[in-house]
Amino acid sequence: MTDNDYLIAWGLYAFAALGCLLVWFKLTGWMWRYLREPLWVIGAVLLFCPTIIDPVKDKYAPALAISVLDLAFKVGSNVWRAVLDLATYGAVGLGLYVIFALIRLPFLRKKKARQAHAEAAAAQAAAEQKQAEQDDEPFAAQGPARYASQPAAPANGGSGTSGRYRVEPKL
């Protein structure tokens, strides 16, 4: 295998591993955040951890693939090295995730407190608005009684059958 073929193989593997990682994100998307994110780290470590297969030529291969193939075909020459690489990268990845989660924790608490305060302020404003609408006196009674009575007849007497004067505009 030439160096060019080697790089093409790693490129294809990286593309396929990214696809598998996206599927893994979708499969674990419904879970609780503090269970989902470590599983994402473990999935990334399993997919992207390399192990050396030929120390003389400095050739690497995916550690998960080497472990599975060596165990399936009972070769066993590289399986312990691959498992050691997986464990090392896994410990480093999970350690970095724990540090990230501990740094993120105060920010999440502050955000949650800010949201609770905003919701309480919105509820209080809505209650004050409703109270202001109830306390406001309308100019006329609302409902069917508003239009039930007839207007009063003019005081100077009426000369029509209905007792109302007709208002005409001046031209």
C-alpha positions as CSV (number, residue, x, y, z in Angstrom):
1,M,0.0,0.0,0.0
2,T,1.5,3.3,-1.0
3,D,1.3,6.5,1.1
4,N,-1.3,7.9,-1.2
5,D,-3.5,4.8,-0.8
6,Y,-3.0,4.9,2.9
7,L,-4.2,8.5,3.1
8,I,-7.2,7.8,0.9
9,A,-8.1,4.8,3.1
10,W,-7.9,7.0,6.3
11,G,-9.9,9.7,4.6
12,L,-12.7,7.3,3.6
13,Y,-12.6,5.8,7.1
14,A,-12.9,9.3,8.7
15,F,-15.8,10.1,6.5
16,A,-17.6,6.9,7.4
17,A,-16.8,7.3,11.0
18,L,-18.3,10.8,11.0
19,G,-21.5,9.3,9.5
20,C,-21.5,6.7,12.2
21,L,-21.0,9.4,14.9
22,L,-23.9,11.4,13.5
23,V,-26.1,8.3,13.7
24,W,-24.9,7.8,17.3
25,F,-25.9,11.4,18.1
26,K,-29.4,10.7,16.7
27,L,-29.7,7.4,18.6
28,T,-28.7,9.0,21.9
29,G,-30.5,12.3,21.4
30,W,-33.5,11.4,23.5
31,M,-31.4,10.7,26.6
32,W,-30.7,12.8,29.7
33,R,-27.9,15.3,29.0
34,Y,-25.4,13.9,31.6
35,L,-25.8,10.4,30.2
36,R,-25.9,11.4,26.5
37,E,-22.8,13.5,26.4
38,P,-20.4,10.9,27.9
39,L,-21.8,8.3,25.5
40,W,-21.0,10.7,22.7
41,V,-17.4,10.9,24.0
42,I,-17.2,7.1,24.2
43,G,-18.5,6.7,20.7
44,A,-16.0,9.3,19.3
45,V,-13.2,7.5,21.1
46,L,-14.2,4.1,19.8
47,L,-14.5,5.4,16.2
48,F,-11.5,7.8,16.0
49,C,-8.8,6.1,18.2
50,P,-5.9,4.9,16.2
51,T,-3.4,2.2,17.1
52,I,0.0,1.4,15.6
53,I,0.0,-1.8,13.5
54,D,3.6,-1.6,12.1
55,P,6.1,0.2,14.3
56,V,8.8,0.0,11.6
57,K,6.7,1.7,8.9
58,D,4.8,3.9,11.3
59,K,1.4,2.7,10.1
60,Y,-1.8,3.2,12.0
61,A,-5.3,1.7,11.9
62,P,-8.5,2.2,13.9
63,A,-8.1,0.5,17.3
64,L,-11.6,-0.8,17.3
65,A,-11.2,-2.5,13.9
66,I,-7.8,-4.0,15.0
67,S,-9.3,-5.3,18.2
68,V,-12.3,-6.9,16.6
69,L,-10.3,-8.5,13.7
70,D,-7.5,-9.8,16.0
71,L,-10.1,-11.4,18.3
72,A,-12.2,-12.7,15.5
73,F,-9.3,-14.4,13.6
74,K,-7.5,-15.3,16.9
75,V,-4.3,-13.6,15.8
76,G,-3.8,-11.7,19.0
77,S,-0.6,-9.9,18.1
78,N,-2.0,-6.3,18.3
79,V,-5.2,-6.7,20.4
80,W,-3.6,-5.7,23.7
81,R,-1.9,-2.7,22.2
82,A,-5.3,-1.6,20.7
83,V,-7.2,-2.2,23.9
84,L,-4.6,-0.2,25.8
85,D,-4.9,2.7,23.3
86,L,-8.7,2.6,23.5
87,A,-8.5,2.7,27.3
88,T,-6.0,5.6,27.3
89,Y,-7.8,7.7,24.8
90,G,-11.1,6.9,26.6
91,A,-9.8,8.0,30.0
92,V,-8.4,11.2,28.5
93,G,-11.6,12.0,26.7
94,L,-13.8,11.3,29.7
95,G,-11.5,13.3,31.9
96,L,-11.7,16.3,29.5
97,Y,-15.5,15.9,29.4
98,V,-15.7,16.0,33.2
99,I,-13.6,19.2,33.3
100,F,-15.8,20.7,30.6
101,A,-19.0,19.7,32.5
102,L,-17.7,21.2,35.8
103,I,-16.8,24.5,34.1
104,R,-20.2,24.6,32.4
105,L,-22.2,23.9,35.5
106,P,-22.1,27.4,37.1
107,F,-23.1,28.9,33.8
108,L,-26.1,26.5,33.5
109,R,-27.2,27.3,37.0
110,K,-27.0,31.0,36.3
111,K,-29.0,30.6,33.1
112,K,-31.7,28.6,34.9
113,A,-32.0,31.3,37.7
114,R,-32.2,34.0,35.1
115,Q,-35.0,32.2,33.2
116,A,-36.9,31.5,36.4
117,H,-36.6,35.2,37.3
118,A,-37.8,36.2,33.8
119,E,-40.8,33.8,34.0
120,A,-41.8,35.2,37.4
121,A,-41.5,38.8,36.2
122,A,-43.7,37.9,33.1
123,A,-46.3,36.2,35.3
124,Q,-46.4,39.2,37.7
125,A,-46.7,41.6,34.7
126,A,-49.6,39.5,33.3
127,A,-51.3,39.5,36.7
128,E,-50.9,43.3,37.0
129,Q,-52.3,43.7,33.5
130,K,-55.3,41.6,34.2
131,Q,-56.0,43.5,37.5
132,A,-55.7,46.8,35.7
133,E,-58.2,45.6,33.1
134,Q,-60.6,44.6,35.8
135,D,-60.2,47.8,37.8
136,D,-60.7,50.1,34.7
137,E,-64.2,51.6,34.6
138,P,-65.7,51.5,31.2
139,F,-67.7,54.5,29.8
140,A,-70.8,52.4,29.2
141,A,-72.0,49.1,30.5
142,Q,-70.9,46.2,28.4
143,G,-73.2,43.6,27.2
144,P,-76.8,43.5,25.9
145,A,-78.2,46.0,28.4
146,R,-76.1,48.7,26.8
147,Y,-78.4,49.0,23.8
148,A,-81.7,47.9,25.4
149,S,-83.1,51.4,26.2
150,Q,-84.4,53.9,23.7
151,P,-82.9,57.4,23.6
152,A,-84.9,60.1,25.4
153,A,-87.2,62.3,23.5
154,P,-86.1,66.0,23.0
155,A,-87.4,68.4,25.7
156,N,-89.0,70.9,23.2
157,G,-91.6,68.6,22.1
158,G,-91.7,66.4,19.1
159,S,-93.5,66.9,15.8
160,G,-93.2,63.5,14.3
161,T,-94.6,60.1,14.7
162,S,-91.5,58.8,16.4
163,G,-90.8,61.8,18.6
164,R,-87.4,62.2,17.2
165,Y,-85.9,65.1,15.3
166,R,-84.0,64.6,12.2
167,V,-80.6,66.1,12.1
168,E,-79.6,67.5,8.8
169,P,-76.2,68.9,7.9
170,K,-75.7,72.6,7.0
171,L,-74.6,73.1,3.5
